[in-house]
Amino acid sequence: MMNRLRMTSREMLYKLEQLSLQKRLFFSYILILLLPTLFISFIIFKELKDNYMKDIIKKYENTLEIERVNMNNNVETMERAAQLSISDKEVLYYLERTSEPNASELIAFDTTAVSNILRLQFNNPNIEHIRLFSNNKQINEIWPVILLERRMAAEPWYKKVNELNGTELWYFDRMDREPIRPIVADAKESRPKLSLLREIEYPAGRHVGIMQVDMLLTNFFPNVYQSQGEGQSQMFIVDREGKMFRNAGSSFLGTVGLTESDIQHELNKHLTGDGSGHFLFEQKGTPFLGNYIHIDKLDAYVFNVVSLKNVFADINKSRNKIIFVNILLLVILSISTYFLNAIILKKLHTLSDFMKRVRQGDFNFDFTIRGGGEVGELAHHFRKMLKKINELIADAVTKQAASKEAELRTLKNQIDSHFLYNTLENIKMLAEIENQPVISDALTSLGGMMRYNLKWTSEYVRLKDELGHITNYIAIMNVRFDHTVSLNIDVPPDFLEQELLKMSLQPIVENSVKHGMKWKASEERGLVITISAVVADTSIVLEIADNGTGMTPEQTAELNRKIGREDVWPGAGKGHIEVAAAQENQTEGSGIGLRNVHQRIQLFYGKEYGLHVESSEGAHTRVIMRIPYFIWNGGLS
């Protein structure tokens, strides 16, 4: 399979090479511009689509959160109304009477306790009913508040309430039934409602009655029963029994081709527990977004369905338009380029014919190709070449001989790096044979440094490579200073792949060795150089510290000034003279090495990076290097 693929690719490449330059330019133009344009267009519109999805999900999540706030407020209103209704002792005394009340007692109870409950209902206009049901046959019914339990004994929630022992029951009902139908004949029953039901026990454990506080769903869920998203979305309520409630007047389901059973199926598939969330689904080729929240108090879900058909259609339409316009422009540009190339290449073909004559040895002719540009310039220089070609032929032998001689001289002056490495290895082996481990180790370190210095294939290296080079350098310095220099490397393994400029640490370490050991004979001690690394935001900070002689604050400030000073090039003003003079007089301690490292870092990484020196006289010197945190194989971190 691989061989066949290689053969096919070679055949296509061969056929492409057989095409004329004009056709190759034409196909290359289309390939270079058309494919990236299509690719970028698809990426941009995919990002646009993803961003729009995030925005629309956030929008409808906020809508559900607003609905949650409304529901919590209504729950508090209903619970407060229920609590206030049974907190009146007169109401409880009336419900547990052992004898029938007389007319005066009924009037007094009606004008006080019942009026207070009705006033409570009227002060909360969202509450539809506050009813107290009792099984006490000694009391009189006072409509619409005090009623007998037998009037609602057939309700499906009746048994559940008595089994909860005073715990609240929230019940969704499709009908707002009137218990006393003959009295209220025109009651509007076809209205869904939410009821707060609770058994009344007074004292505790003794059944007195049942309390019912009703609120119509149009008031409890205001956003559910309003049109949402200009016909592109609708909210649904699903209770614990799986009953679904919605705004029946909305045309959403008919418009998008959904049914309540479709919605119920998706809910059963995606709603696996409490909380909130969203999911995408598709029905009959139309994409939809579903957002939901779970109301713990009611043990019900509020679910919002959004049709994405028009949204995606608009995005795809815009994408197709832009792609079509890009393709049309590229076709026009390609055709124009094809004919322009034909005009330009015509002169090039003429020039090619003249070159063939020269190749055949015919130099006695002249020609004229008018026009500017690269072809005209090429023709001009070709004519110049023809005029001098005889002189060049005459000088060719002499120049060739001189060139061979210079080449031989150059080869003699060159030193093969492999010869040096092999020579060092031979000397190292001799040192080991002579039992000279110090010389052997020094030669090993020197060989490593030479390989590192001569292998300059890139400006960048890994931190571990630079640290290896520093280790070799310190090893050689210890041969010179009788092992008085110690190197501590405190760099986490995760940072060893950090990218940095080659030879950026050696000048700093070399300064530490060169200047840090200038102590008096009485205080002479071993020099300890510590290299550490930490990450700060998107930068990595390398610290090269030593316990050397240090510098005074004035010397430190002057060194930092020299490091941070920018070069002034000739032509920039009179200051360049002073800079040139300073560069010519590079005395010891001028900071030229640190300044070069600082300028290289700023040149390659930016002005916010570079070196800074901190020092204390007689104690220590720290050079702080800040560069971007850039892992060699992982990119910017």
C-alpha angles and dihedrals in degrees: 000000000000092000091051091050091050091050092050092049091049092051092050091048091049092050090048091052090053091059120096120260090251093057092043090053090048095052092042090052091054093043095048096046107027102049096045089046092053092044093049091046092054092047093048093049092045089054089046090051093048092048091048090050090052091050094048092046090051091047095054093040087058089049090054091046090054088051089050090054091050090049093049090051091049091047090053090047093052094044091048091049091050093049094047092048095059097034089080107096091207089063092052092045090051094050092052099042116144095202135042114266119240124234096268092050091050092050092048092047092047094049094047117025099024092043090051091054092047090047089051089052094048092048088058102050093184090065110089102187141007109192134173115200120197135183092207108119091194094072131078122235113246108196130251097012112032114051138155121258093234089073092068102025089112093057113114092234097053097089093042093055093052090049094054095068096223098327118134120260120197110202129186114212129184092209132053096212120194111224094209102049100168091056096045102037096161096054114147101231102165093084122108115231144176118233129201106208127185136165114242112224120183115197099015112278095020116105112231102160147296128279122214125189113182131195123178114241090235087066098035094049104029096168094048091061095045126080111263131203097359094290094316097103143027136190125229134191120214118187129203091273093054095252112150125215127189144148101286091195093064116103094206099108093047092046096051096036098246131136131204089251089057090052091046091050093053091047092052089049099049108025104085102156148337127314129055138287147129139247140183124235138167132222123186091342094309118118119224136186120218122199121182142176128192118226104211095193093056096030087227138121128233106207128189123198119198124189112224096185098100092039095053091040091056092047093048091046091053090046093051092048093052092045091049092050091048092050091047092050091047091050091051091046092046094051091046090049091049093057094040089053089051090057093045095044092050089073089044091055090052090051089048090057091054090050090054089056090052090049088054090054100259108136100151101093141084132210142183127217112179125208139068132252128074095315092052091047090049091051091049093053091044089057089049089051093052091053092054100035095099091052089049092051089051092050095040096087094047093046092047091053091048090047092053091049092049090047091052091048090051092050090051091051094049120093115210108233090214089056089055092048092048091047091051090049090052092049089047091053090049089051091051091048089051088048094244102143093167092057091043093052091045091052090049091053091045091051091051091050092049092050090048093048097045096044097075102154096140142014090238132069137168119269090240090057092052091047089051089052091050090050090055090047093052090048090057092045090053089057088055097043098036096253097305095132120082125191122205117187113197100176120135114237091243090066098051091090091055113130120235139156116280116256092012096123100041096068089053094047090043089054090051091054094041099046104019095067096056093111128136121266090250094057099036111144141152117291115234118197117192124193116193136166136205133172120238114185106303094343135080118220117210116195122198108190133174136183093228132130093291126198140268119259089254092052091046092051091048091049092050089049091053092046094051096042113114121226116253110214125211112280094035095099142280092310092077090070092059091047093049090050091050092049092051090052099053100162125179111291095024091128093230093140094052090043092054091051091047093050093047090052092050092045094053101032109023142265094287091068132065143086135319127183127215121182144166120203113252093001118063150324125219126192111197116202120192119193134155115283097246119159111210097232100022107049128226111351 
